[in-house]
Every structure is written in C-alpha cells, then in structure tokens.
Amino acid sequence: MSFDINILTQLARQLSGQNVTRTEAIAQSGSHRVYTRLFMSDGTTLMGAFNDDLKENEAFFSFTHFFLQEKINVPKILKISNDRMYYLLEDLGDELLFSFLNRRKKELGTTATPPDAYNYFKEALRHLVKLQLCGHKGFDFSKCYPCDEFGRQAMQWDLNYFKYYFLKLAYIPFDEQALENDFQTLIQFLLSAEHDYFMFRDFQSRNIMIHDNQLYFIDYQGGRKGALQYDVSSLLFQAKAGLSSQEREALLEYYLDELSHYQEVDRLAFQQHYYGYVLIRVLQTLGAYGYRGYYERKSHFLQSIPPAVDNIRYLLDNDKIALQLPELTSVLRAIAARDWNPAESTDGRLTVAVSSFSYKKGIPTDESSNGGGFVFDCRALPNPGREPQYKHSTGKDRDVIEYLEKYPEVAEFKQHIFAIVDMSVDNYLERRFTHLCVNCGCTGGQHRSVYFAQSVADHLRAKYPEVNVVLRHREQE
C-alpha cells in the first residue's frame, strides 16, 4: 500500500481540531517507514508515521505502552488510524545524540568525544539498564516481530546477512562449510550467556534523541528477548560514533556499575561474552552496509564500512575473540587487510575506479552512486593462462607482459581502450563529474584482465595527474 499524506492530515485534524498548514518529509535512513512533520494552525507540530507492516506496528504500539508505564523516555503515541498503518507521535525535534556528537566535535575542532556528549553516552547506558530489565517485569515478548528472541535462528539470520550481502558482494573469499562451522561455534558460545532480558536490537546514537536536555529512545520495534551484552556493544561500537578504545572501556565499566545496583554482576564472565556480541554486532552491521550499499546501490552506506572495519581490526589486534574460529578469523583478517577507502573522491576530484576481474565471478559492482561505466572483455586475446610456465604469474609480472606484448592485436586493443576512456575522462573533467568506472575482464582474472587494468591505470595517471585513479585487482586480493 502506498503512502497517502491526506490520511495523516485527517488524523491530525481529528486529534487537535486544528488544520495542517504545511508538511515536511523526514529523510529516511535504513527503514522503509515514512515519517512526516505536520505543522498545525495553532503553531504546534506533530510527527506522523506510515508503515504498512502491521506486525511491526503492533510491536511498536505494545512496546511504547509498556515503556511509558515504566516511565522510560519514548515518544507518546497520540492517535492511530483504523487500519493501524498510520499514527501520530509527539514531535521530539531533530537532535539525535549522533548529530549532537558530531556537531560538538566540529565546534571544538576535535576528534575526541566532547565531555557533554560523553555524559550523554553515560546517561544512555543508565537508561539502557532500565530498558533491559523490563524483560523481568512482565514484558509481553509475544508481540515481538519478526521473532521473540535473539536466539539461534536470529543469530543465524544475522551471520547469513553478513555472508551473503557483505562477503559475497565485496568478493571476500571463504570456505563455506568451514565458515558455517565457525558460525555454529560462535552461536553456541553466545547462547551460553543469560539471555532473558529486553534487547533493544539497534541501541545506537542515531536512535537516541535529545529533547529538552533529556534523552528519548526511538526505533525499538525490532526489540526481543536477548542478552545484556548486545545493546551495550551496539552503542559503544557504533561504527561512525568514533568512540576511542579508552572511552569504550570506561563506559563499559560505568554500565556494569549501574547494572550492579540492580543485580549481582560477574564482570569477567560478562566481558568474555561481551566481545563475542561485539563481533556478531559488527558482522550484522557490515551485512546491512553491504545490502544497502552494494545491493540497493545507496552509496552513502559504503562510507560506514571503513570505521566498521576498524572495529574488526581492534578485535583482532587486541585478541578479544576468545574462541577458536579459524575460517572466520581468516575472513576477518582479509577484511582488515583491504583498503576500504570509498571509491568516490571526497575532495570533488574525478575518481576513475579501474578493476580487473574474472567473468566466472561476475562483473564488479560500481560502489559509487553513478552506476555504469566501461566493461572491456579481454577474452578474445591470446591467453597466457593456457601456458604452464605462466600458471603462477599475473598480468603484472614481466614474463606475462612480454608474452602479451609480442601480439599486435594486444597493442591495438589497448589503444582502443585508451581512446574510449580518454574521451569520457575529458568530458567528465569538463562537466565536473566525480566518478567513472572501468573494468577489464578475462576468464580467470589473473593474466589478461590484470595486464589491461594495470595499463589503463598507468596511462591515466601519466596523462591526467589531476585525476584520482583507484586500481583494484579483484581476484588477486
């Protein structure tokens, strides 16, 4: 069902008796829900929402009612349409903890977390304890959607999300069975932690609002029964929040101190499971970035991959994964070793992303928001891969280069590529475009494609020093 703004304005008139003078669409992030600010004739504002997923709506309505009874700061639901797809909320403004954090960093000219933002993180953790303990206060987990607990099945969903939407789309090689074995080991370990609390599921600074100097919590309709560690890791290891390792450790201790006011805490056991939950949370977010960025082609989600990979490097470098997970660890090391700088230039320059690839594994995905570009099929040219002496060489090695360059058709093909690409580069520079994609493919992605991609990159760097050339030999990584 498509969104109809008239239904929201009618709801608002029924609620307040006032007319809606104008509306303001609220930008969507990773959600399919539609939010609209409604400006009323008496000068007040309301927040309108539309969601045609009725089960998700019922979870949100039920959770909100329970949290308000427990005096937890969540937005009040003011009116719900008869079909349960539209509803009105109190307007809490636009200030997120995430936006406050980044604004204060900019104002102070620092990359460190400013003291006032740090105090908000502490306050968020103090509220989190009360949210989580709702699981022991008669919370109705039957309303949870799409599942009632973060158990084996839900963990498997998240790990598959990581495997299929990040590893495969980013072309990270892995042994499927060995990786699945490690997934089961990780799941079994995580389930050994007590997991009968309320788990917010996406407790991070983009879902925490600041209104009248108080924190309010939103986007909890995916909540379910789960372990305490998950939500703490979601907040402290949020990829783009940029908390330092020292800040994360201090905030974790603060959280445990708050929790100890309500129940006995075994800190050592908590922290052992904690880093396991950090790991699965990081993998889930990478899956989300891959789905939104690579699959849905929303390039701004790719900007979150580098800081998420920094979290992986932290876990590896500090030996925080207290399990034997050989294939998963190998995959994580491959991720950590790659340069994840976004393909698009951040300084307004034209970036030309040049890749070699194997047709057996498909044409590379354009990681920019432009789409398209060139794909040159090198398979009609002489193939050194058929000669045993070149089996362990690539198109960057001298013996392969000499083999290819003795054929005149190779030089002719290369000149045609240069002429076609140069025509676009000249035009893009004139029009101030920021991205062009050039892919060279062959059967195995080892010899001919590597040679031509390397040649194109060298040619462009020599002819266009003002252009940012990013070269990637996909199958050789």
Secondary structure, 3 states (H helix, E strand, C coil): CCCCHHHHHHHHHHHHCCCEEEEEEECCCCCCCEEEEEEECCCCEEEEEECCCHHHHHHHHHHHHHHHHCCCCCCCEEEECCCCCEEEEECCCCCEHHHHHHHHHHHHCCCCCCHHHHHHHHHHHHHHHHHHHHHHCCCCHHHCCCCCECCHHHHHHHHHHHHHHHHCCCCCCCCHHHHHHHHHHHHHHHHCCCCCEEECCCCCHHHEEEECCEEEECCCCCCEEECHHHHHHHHHCCCCCCCCHHHHHHHHHHHHHHHHCCCCCCHHHHHHHHHHHHHHHHHHHHHHHHHHHHHCCCHHHHHHHHHHHHHHHHHHHCCCCCCCCHHHHHHHHHHHHCCCCCCCCCCCCCEEEEEEEEHHHCCCCCCCCCCCCEEEECCCCCCHHHCHHHCCCCCCCHHHHHHHHCCHHHHHHHHHHHHHHHHHHHHHHHHCCCEEEEEEEECCCCCHHHHHHHHHHHHHHHHCCCCEEEEEEHHHC
